[in-house]
Amino acid sequence: MKLARVLLLSSMAAGLVAQTPTWDTGGNGMLNGTYYFRHVLYQQSNAGTGALTDAASLYGTVTFDGAGKYSGTNPVLLYGNQTQYFLISGTYSIAASGEGFLSNPLSKTDSIYGLVNAQGIFVGSSTENPNGYNDLFIATPLGSTALTASAFRGSYSLAYMDLSNSDPSNTVGGMLQMNPDGAGNIGTAGFAGYSGQSGSAKVTLMLSNVKYIFSGGAAKVTFPNINGALFAGDYYLYFSPDGNFVFGGSPTSYDMFVGVRTGTGTPTLSGLYYEAGLDQDESTLNAGYASLDSFYGSLSANAGTIVGHRRLLDVFNSSPLDHTYSDAYTVAANGTYSSPAMNYVVGSGIRIGSGIGPYLGISVALQAPAINTSLSTTSVFLNPQGIVNAGSSAPFTAGLAPGELLTLYGANLAPGIQVASVIPFPTTLGKVQVTVNDIAAPIYYVTPAQLSVIVPYGVTGSVARLQVFNDKVPSNPVTAWVAKTAPGVLTQLQNGLGYGDAVHQDGTLVNAGNPARIGETVSVFVTGLGAVSPAVNAGEAGPTDPLANATATITAYIGGLQATVGYAGLAPQLAGLYQINLTVPAGLASGDNYLGIAGPDAYSSVCLIAIADTAISPAAALPAYPGVPHDLSRRGPIVPKSR
């Protein structure tokens, strides 16, 4: 669908409200007042090179009323290299967690999904759109007092991405370094980045005599036009109220900056963050195409390890995907660190990212808001950010699948500790009940601070409403998105990290001292594979005859190589678990490899599996059908972990 058609829908439907699911709006007050925003939207060819067929940028001010409506009378729309004022209005729904959506100002039939951080900054993307585009939307409040030139001083790092040239070989991404003096001068700014046609070859530029002015709390930065420099002319920058976060772009281009002010001392990356961004894979340019994706989600950072979730839409896929991942980090004294595909800069409650060619990209992660815990001292409290996959520890923004084992965090959830001693798991345990869309959920264990429950198979629709009852006293309701699958491998550390719960034919765990071998079939224990056939009630033991197969197609990957899946379904004779029998593929390096599990709408690659460099004899391989697995209960009940 051409962008012109999308814009036409917007102008024709100014009085229409997008159909939206029933969603918690307890956080609507988090968006309140006048905001600066920038929205970039790209439509790529999905049958050719990945070149842009259309693009638009919309920027300026918008007013949120704190009760679910927004409007703007003076935003500027750049489309077809022409600018015009563009009247916008719409609705929004933000949950108590900060997660939610707003009607897309460029297409009222779509929504921008995202999250609001501790300072009221919204970041998001239209990942559910059927119109074939990728986008990124950022908005930040002006604050009670508009910033002036004196607020723009110190050391800033700004990630940049520009697809305006249309041809993916000319896409530009990189990091811009600025040191404004608070008096209108930046002096020399340095840029280090990549262009699509240059692949992994870094481009460095020194941009001199850069100046800025402020008006209405925003900056206009001017780069002298010298010899057709990459940055030339005016760029508009918008700031968080404290001046530490900055974003913006050119009024004549479809580009985006996201930046952070780095202070003194080594910044920390710890806790829950909300994020959004764009990626363009240019590694396939030699084959004649590149692919763009956009995403929003959340990540939990702790002691050098990240477990994150992204709701991701790729231009060449027909539907979005829940992607759960893990990453390692060590932040240097200057706030920087790198992964194989991204360079990051960390500031106070902020992380920005810029892609490393040929994997171009831009991302921003912002510290999540502290949840109002006033209920936690007086009543039953379910943390809106505390709904987690019990296997992978995927954070709360990931979709919930029927049959998935969840960990719920909160306060006063139960009068004490109790573990289910019978199968099927009960729907009342220690005077505690949990409902999902008013359906009673089987409960594995309860403690005052966390519960382990199974999503009932009867949960349908797009939104799940969870509520805890402690001795008939209800908690606050919490909403989450529903998915077909939400795979999460159980791990030996019971936190989603390290080695997954994979076993050999003899029932011993796969680990560094007892690795899996090429050609061997091992059993992996997971949650979140969704509906099964024949149907089984949630919380019942997996049957053995017939087996309860997952109705969704499940695939597995080790070290990026696809493994043959002989069986995917409920684990026989166990409650609350699924089992995957997979055969280790040839071509793997020995040692620790990432284990990935995918369903039709989700992909999780968080934990590891140890692989030996020798092949197993065919006679010793486990058959492709499942046998009765080793007795996981010999490890005892899952030990409740604090969040």
GINOR-V600431 format. One record per backbone hydrogen bond with DSSP energy under -0.5 kcal/mol. CO is the residue of the C=O (numbers start at 1). NH is the residue of the N-H. E is the energy in kcal/mol with one decimal. If there is no record, write none. Layout:
BEGIN
<<CO;NH;E> <CO;NH;E>>
END
This chain:
BEGIN
<<2;5;-0.7> <2;6;-1.5> <3;7;-2.9> <4;8;-2.1> <5;9;-2.3> <6;10;-1.7> <7;11;-2.2> <8;12;-2.5> <9;13;-1.9> <11;14;-0.7> <13;16;-2.1> <21;23;-0.5> <25;28;-1.8> <27;30;-2.3> <28;31;-1.6> <30;32;-0.7> <31;66;-0.8> <33;64;-2.7> <34;142;-2.2> <35;62;-2.2> <36;140;-2.6> <37;60;-1.8> <38;138;-2.0> <39;58;-2.6> <40;136;-2.1> <41;56;-2.2> <42;44;-0.5> <42;134;-2.9> <43;53;-3.6> <43;54;-1.6> <49;290;-2.1> <51;45;-2.4> <54;43;-2.7> <55;80;-0.6> <56;41;-2.7> <57;78;-3.2> <58;39;-2.9> <59;76;-3.2> <60;37;-2.4> <62;35;-3.1> <62;64;-0.5> <63;71;-1.7> <64;33;-3.2> <68;92;-1.8> <69;65;-2.5> <70;90;-2.2> <71;63;-3.2> <72;88;-2.6> <75;86;-2.8> <76;59;-2.0> <76;78;-0.5> <77;79;-0.6> <77;84;-1.6> <78;57;-1.9> <79;82;-1.4> <82;79;-2.6> <84;77;-3.2> <88;72;-2.5> <90;70;-2.5> <91;103;-2.7> <93;101;-2.1> <94;27;-2.8> <94;28;-0.5> <95;98;-1.6> <98;116;-1.9> <99;95;-3.3> <100;114;-2.4> <101;93;-2.9> <102;112;-3.5> <104;107;-1.0> <106;10;-0.5> <107;104;-0.5> <107;110;-2.3> <110;104;-2.3> <111;113;-0.6> <112;102;-2.0> <113;125;-2.7> <114;100;-2.5> <115;123;-2.0> <116;369;-0.6> <117;120;-1.7> <121;117;-2.5> <122;139;-2.2> <123;115;-2.1> <124;137;-2.6> <125;113;-2.3> <125;127;-1.7> <126;129;-1.6> <134;42;-3.5> <136;40;-2.2> <137;124;-2.1> <138;38;-2.2> <139;122;-2.3> <140;36;-2.5> <147;217;-0.5> <148;151;-2.1> <149;152;-1.2> <151;153;-1.4> <152;182;-1.4> <154;156;-0.6> <155;262;-2.4> <156;178;-2.5> <157;260;-2.4> <158;176;-3.1> <159;258;-2.0> <160;174;-2.0> <161;256;-1.9> <162;172;-2.3> <163;166;-2.0> <165;167;-1.6> <166;52;-1.9> <167;170;-2.3> <168;171;-1.2> <169;197;-2.7> <171;196;-2.1> <172;162;-2.7> <173;194;-3.5> <174;160;-2.6> <175;192;-2.2> <176;158;-2.8> <177;190;-1.5> <178;156;-2.9> <180;154;-1.9> <184;212;-2.2> <185;181;-2.3> <187;189;-0.5> <187;210;-2.8> <189;207;-3.5> <190;177;-3.2> <191;205;-2.7> <192;175;-2.6> <193;203;-3.5> <194;173;-2.5> <195;198;-1.3> <195;199;-0.6> <196;199;-1.3> <198;201;-2.3> <200;202;-0.5> <203;193;-3.0> <205;191;-2.7> <206;208;-0.6> <207;189;-3.2> <208;224;-0.5> <210;186;-2.6> <210;187;-1.9> <211;222;-3.1> <213;220;-2.8> <215;218;-1.7> <218;215;-2.6> <219;221;-0.6> <219;237;-2.6> <220;213;-1.6> <221;223;-0.5> <221;235;-2.2> <222;211;-1.7> <222;224;-0.5> <223;233;-3.1> <224;226;-1.4> <225;227;-0.6> <226;229;-0.7> <230;232;-0.7> <233;223;-2.7> <234;251;-0.5> <235;221;-3.0> <236;249;-1.8> <237;219;-2.5> <238;247;-2.2> <240;243;-2.1> <244;261;-2.3> <245;240;-2.3> <246;259;-3.7> <247;238;-3.6> <248;257;-3.0> <249;236;-2.8> <250;253;-1.1> <253;255;-0.6> <254;163;-0.8> <256;161;-1.8> <257;248;-1.5> <258;159;-3.0> <259;246;-1.9> <260;157;-2.4> <260;262;-0.6> <261;348;-0.6> <262;155;-0.6> <265;267;-0.5> <268;270;-0.5> <271;301;-2.8> <272;368;-2.8> <273;299;-2.3> <274;366;-3.2> <275;297;-2.2> <276;364;-2.2> <277;295;-2.1> <278;362;-2.7> <279;293;-2.9> <280;282;-0.8> <280;360;-1.8> <281;291;-1.6> <282;285;-1.6> <284;287;-1.6> <284;289;-1.4> <285;288;-1.9> <291;281;-2.7> <292;315;-2.8> <293;279;-2.5> <294;313;-2.6> <295;277;-2.0> <296;311;-3.7> <297;275;-2.4> <298;309;-3.1> <299;273;-2.9> <299;301;-0.5> <300;307;-2.0> <301;271;-3.0> <302;305;-1.4> <304;329;-2.0> <305;302;-2.5> <306;327;-2.0> <307;300;-2.6> <308;325;-2.3> <309;298;-1.6> <310;312;-0.8> <310;323;-3.0> <311;296;-1.3> <312;321;-2.7> <313;294;-1.8> <314;317;-1.8> <321;312;-3.0> <321;323;-0.7> <322;324;-0.6> <322;603;-3.1> <323;310;-2.6> <324;605;-2.6> <325;308;-2.5> <327;306;-3.3> <332;335;-2.2> <335;346;-3.2> <336;332;-2.7> <337;344;-3.1> <341;356;-2.6> <342;339;-2.7> <343;354;-2.6> <344;337;-1.6> <345;352;-2.4> <347;349;-1.1> <347;350;-0.7> <349;367;-2.6> <350;347;-2.9> <351;365;-3.1> <352;345;-2.1> <353;363;-1.8> <354;343;-3.1> <355;357;-0.6> <356;359;-2.2> <358;282;-2.8> <358;360;-1.0> <359;356;-0.5> <360;280;-3.3> <361;355;-2.1> <362;278;-2.5> <363;353;-2.3> <364;276;-1.7> <365;351;-2.6> <366;274;-3.1> <367;118;-1.8> <371;373;-0.8> <373;376;-0.8> <373;377;-0.6> <374;377;-0.8> <375;378;-1.2> <375;379;-3.1> <380;476;-0.6> <381;383;-0.6> <381;411;-2.4> <383;386;-2.2> <386;388;-0.6> <386;409;-2.1> <388;407;-2.9> <389;393;-1.8> <394;389;-1.6> <395;398;-1.9> <400;483;-2.9> <401;404;-2.2> <404;406;-0.6> <404;455;-2.5> <405;390;-2.4> <406;453;-1.7> <407;388;-2.5> <408;451;-2.3> <409;383;-2.3> <411;381;-2.8> <418;446;-2.6> <426;443;-3.0> <429;432;-1.5> <430;415;-0.6> <431;471;-3.3> <432;429;-2.1> <433;469;-3.3> <434;441;-3.1> <435;467;-1.9> <436;439;-1.5> <439;436;-2.5> <442;454;-2.3> <444;420;-3.4> <445;452;-2.3> <446;418;-2.2> <448;413;-2.6> <449;410;-2.3> <450;447;-1.5> <451;408;-2.6> <452;444;-3.3> <452;445;-1.0> <453;406;-3.5> <455;403;-2.8> <456;459;-1.5> <462;482;-2.3> <464;466;-0.6> <464;480;-2.2> <465;437;-2.7> <465;438;-0.5> <466;478;-2.3> <467;435;-2.6> <468;475;-2.5> <469;433;-2.3> <469;471;-0.7> <470;473;-1.7> <472;474;-0.6> <473;470;-2.4> <478;466;-3.4> <480;464;-3.7> <481;400;-2.7> <483;402;-0.6> <488;527;-1.9> <490;501;-3.6> <491;494;-1.0> <497;493;-0.7> <498;608;-3.1> <499;492;-2.8> <500;502;-2.1> <501;525;-2.3> <502;510;-3.0> <503;523;-2.1> <504;507;-1.8> <508;504;-2.7> <509;511;-0.6> <511;514;-1.2> <514;511;-0.8> <516;612;-3.3> <517;520;-2.5> <518;616;-2.9> <520;522;-0.6> <520;584;-2.9> <522;582;-2.4> <523;503;-2.7> <524;526;-0.5> <524;580;-2.7> <525;490;-2.2> <526;578;-2.9> <527;488;-2.0> <528;486;-3.7> <531;551;-2.4> <531;552;-0.5> <533;549;-2.2> <537;540;-1.9> <539;424;-0.5> <539;425;-1.8> <540;576;-0.7> <542;573;-3.5> <543;548;-0.5> <546;545;-0.6> <547;549;-1.0> <548;570;-2.3> <549;533;-2.7> <552;554;-0.5> <555;598;-2.8> <556;563;-2.7> <557;596;-3.3> <558;561;-2.2> <561;558;-2.8> <563;556;-0.7> <564;566;-0.7> <564;583;-2.4> <567;581;-2.3> <568;550;-2.9> <569;579;-3.6> <571;542;-0.9> <571;574;-1.9> <574;542;-2.6> <577;571;-2.2> <578;526;-1.9> <579;569;-1.9> <580;524;-3.0> <580;582;-0.6> <581;566;-2.8> <581;567;-1.1> <582;522;-2.4> <582;584;-0.5> <583;564;-0.8> <584;519;-2.4> <585;588;-0.6> <591;611;-2.4> <593;609;-2.5> <594;559;-2.7> <594;596;-0.6> <595;606;-0.5> <596;557;-2.8> <597;604;-2.7> <598;555;-2.2> <599;602;-0.5> <601;322;-2.3> <602;599;-2.8> <603;324;-2.7> <604;597;-2.5> <605;326;-0.9> <607;595;-2.3> <608;500;-2.8> <609;593;-2.2> <610;516;-2.6> <611;591;-3.2> <614;518;-1.1> <617;620;-1.9> <618;621;-1.3> <630;632;-1.2> <631;634;-1.8> <632;635;-2.0> <633;636;-2.0> <638;640;-0.5>>
END
